[in-house]
Amino acid sequence: NGASLFFICIFMHIGRGLYYGSYVYKITWIIGVALFLLVMATAFVGYVLPWGQMSFWGATVITNLVSATPYVGNSIVRWAWGGFSVDNATLTRFFSFHFILPFIIIAMTVAHLIFLHETGSSNPTGLYSTTDKIPFHSFYSIKDILGFILLLLTLMLLSTFTPNILGD
């Protein structure tokens, strides 16, 4: 449930960026897309991590999709597998990817925020930024804390009353 809600929040963040036209900030948007792909890659290698027949099957099926890439697909799949078929070496490699990718995600998140603050974000309210300035910390901190509390409440309600609603 937590991972599903996390991806729902990511999709809402991307949707908000599309709606408000944030894609015009190219570097910030490209870093965000790369960040999204890294999060999906981390989720994938974490999904196939539990050792067993199903993890071999999942790794085989999903990584075989890459073999459809012209010219280099088979080489990439063989490199990802560490041989000609999914084996213990593949899952060990996926475990190392699953360990290192969150650190790369943290670095990309910092870069995403740095480039966002360099260009400034879009102004969805349409107000002039120089008029009616308010102190930043207290109002925005309370707004963020309220959003976090509502998100936690949603997660607790989902997990308590309908634990299988976000499952497969």
Secondary structure, 3 states (H helix, E strand, C coil): CHHHHHHHHHHHHHHHHHHCCHHHCHHHHHHHHHHHHHHHHHHHHHHCCCCCHHHHHHHHHHHHHHHHCCCCHHHHHHHHHCCCCCCHHHHHHHHHHHHHHHHHHHHHHHHHHHHHHHHCCCCCCCCCCCCCCCCHHHHHHHHHHHHHHHHHHHHHHHHHHCCCCCCC
